[in-house]
């Protein structure tokens, strides 16, 4: 549109000398023009000053007054110019207010949009939740605004809403599809690992049984998941085919591993390896048909079989070599053991025979027992010989038979001595006749039992002993010296057994330094026994050396040897190879080596040292286990435990039991935890610190979430859950505690729902059961879920988006109210509930359970509603607590960089804000209003009236989160500023206020009483 300019018109007047009357007019016009110029200059100066005043006044207005809409005018509270402002000042003032309003509103909406986007980003219905919450927020902002202000709020809000909503929707779709695809692929891979493991353990029983095996169950579940992924377009046909083949590979690998672990014949392993390598599955032995069937599924695609061939080469080739080595070692070990056994039998035979001879000749031992014991020992050794022969140990079998016959012959000699003791040669004839006729009664009375024993023993063993017995009797008849010789041998052996054998046995416990002298004494004593059989005497001497070798070996183990030194010990004894042995150990083992050479009983020493080494290694292992355990307990106490590790949870039980031994007083940890009370509170605090639950509590939560209510324990468990569930970070954000993550997302969600439901409706078992039953049914049964969702038209979650105040409550509250909505829907027919009835009930309950924080308290997720709102925690004392907090912050509060906070105040209403602003300006501190910080509180831990803790936080537009914690300095450390409703100073303020109120009440009551008394007196006088 063209600008219309006003044109000046000129008119020519008379020309000539001015008249007298016109001269005065000209002078007046000149004076007037000059005055107008001066006035214009003054006007411009005044206008500039007025504009500056308007700009300054608008700039000093508090941000809260800029963005707060006055419901009477529909304009910002600060939009009306201060009294006395003219047009220019007012225009400048409102221009700045309008600009600041637009900037502030845009910042507020942007901050809120980002905040809500972050809050709902991971929610299943992120777009819907965000759109509802943001729309409500924009509507509440524009509720009282009119005209340009209302339009601007809606325009900016809608712009941010649409932009963020679209971004969230796209991100959610991409995230969900990507997550679903990853989950499908990961699930299939994990299923294959599980199938391979099951088949490797169970082999043929993994498939084809009457009942569904673990491997079959996993395979079916994986196949269903793959089919679902393909149907949803998450997996392509080639990927599905590849996954199916991967599952076959998993079964084949598991089968090969099973064969490798369970086949101990190298020949059969080689056959299997050949069959796989040549793809000739018929070469697999019949007893391994399971493997043949499994591999035939792969063999359908020969190009893929090469993978299995490569895998089997890596497994079976090593196994073949290992089994071959085992077979060789077993053969060599058996051969060595056989030789050692033969040697040991030969070494022990003389002493055993001597003992049998001595016992048989002893008049105090009943002959019946002698014959029975000798027969039993004979039969036992005969059986051992047969077993050795069947095992292919011919030399051992012969050695056992020789030892058997020596012992039996010595027994017969002892019976001969016993039978002939005190007889004449003529009486010996009677003994011989009794044996020949098999009639003990033909022998002298003193010999009849011995003859009977020999006859009985011959029937149980071999008749050859009768010839031996008769031969000895004839020798006696021919010359009594033979009988005397036998008697002397028996007596000498008896003396040695009674006096020398114990002395030799004690050498095994003789100090190392005295061993040589002990051996010399024993040998001298053996040599001093007259008539002792040479073989027996030699055996006693070797036994002395053997006992000395055991004692010296025991001394070696007292040097605290390492595993390497114990391995080197036997090698040193046999070959002299020093290895890792110390000089002291070499000296000790040198003695062991010399003693063993003299005893000739190396195999027995080896057996002894192997046993001692095993025991020592077990001690070392136990010590190492204890050291590792102590280290893990230390790490656990330092907060380095793994809550997902079952062994760490078990260790946490032990750690807590030790840590709180004085509290437990012998009671099980589970009893104290599930019993509640102050004792459990201390333990819970430690659990929260170390971030690992003890296994008892983990199992209790898991069982509770699965539907086992643990009668009378639900209030305690839910209280523990609220205590442990979350942690608050340094920045004031709330996160799921690592201690509870091991329960899994599903059980965490169930416990959240029960916790919040219990917070609203009560924690008693019956109430929780009422919520849990429909909730679990809703999650598990599709038909039931559809019925509930149909009741709410668009589903439970859509219905909950319309619940006023729920979006401002803590995120965990959503699960509780969701459980309540499901339960109310289940009861709708019997109680005649409508959607409106349920909505009213839930909204009323939100106001009770999660009251508005009034700008003083925000939840960790920056919701305005919280169970820790001051109106709920310190009712009637809200202002007192804020004043108390304000004073502490002013004295001690600093920023994260350690700088002073500047002017910092908690939220105020308009009247309070105007009064505060006036006071600041009046006191000359108006400039501080520009940098004023707004403080608020965020609860830490459970909210209860006895003791609720708050973290002091301030809004900060420069911080990415829009807020930052207030800190304070304690012992040169910067820590979060935390205050409590149980702080003694605040409690004292409340008590003083209560006492003052009580005193005033008493004064008023006494005043009324005096008034009544005066009225009563006056009335009495009138009468």
Secondary structure by P-SEA (a helix, b strand, c coil): cbbbbbbbbbbbcccccccaaaaaaaaaaaaaaaaaaaaaaaaaaaaaaaaaaaaaaaaaccccccccccccccccccccccccccaaaaaaaaaaaaaaaaaaaaaaaaaaaaaaaaacccccaaaaaaaaaaaaaaaaaacccccaaaaaaaaaaaaaaaaaaaaaaaaaaaaaaaaaaaaaaaaaaaaaaaaaaaaaaccccccccccccaaaaaaaaaaaaaaaaaaaccccaaaaaaaaaaaaaaaaaaaaaaaaaccccaaaaaaaaaaaaacccccccccaaaaaaaaaaaacccccaaaaaaaaaacaaaaaaaaaaaaaaaaaaaaaaaaaaaaaaaaaaaaaaaaaaaaaacccccaaaaaaaaaaaaaaaaaaaaaaaaacaaaaaaaaaaaaaaaaaaaaaaaaaaaaccccaaaaaaaaaaaaaccccccccccaaaaaaaaaaaaaccaaaaaaaaaaaaaaaacaaaaaaaaaaaaaaaaaaaccaaaaaacccccccaaaaaaaaaaaaaaacccccaaaaaaaaaaaaaaaaaaaaaaaaaccccaaaaaaaaaaacccccccccaaaaaaaaaaaaaaaaaccaaaaaaaaaaaaaaaaaaaaaaaaaaaaaaaaaaaaacccccccaaaaaaaaaaaaaaaccccccccaaaaaaaccaaaaaaaaaaaaaccccaaaaaaaaaaaacccccccaaaaaaaaaacccccccccccccccccccccaaaaaaaaaaaaaaaaccccaaaaaaaaaaaaaaaccaaaaaaaaaaacccaaaaaaaccccccccaaaaaaaaaaaaaaaaacccccccaaaaaaaaaaaaaaacccccccccccccccccccccccccccaaaaaaaaaaaaaacccccccccccccccccccaaaaaaaaaaaaaacccccccbbbbbbbbbcccccccbbbbbbbbbbccccccbbbbbbbccccccccccccccaaaaaaaaaaaaaaaaaaaaaaaaaaaaaaaaaaaaaaac
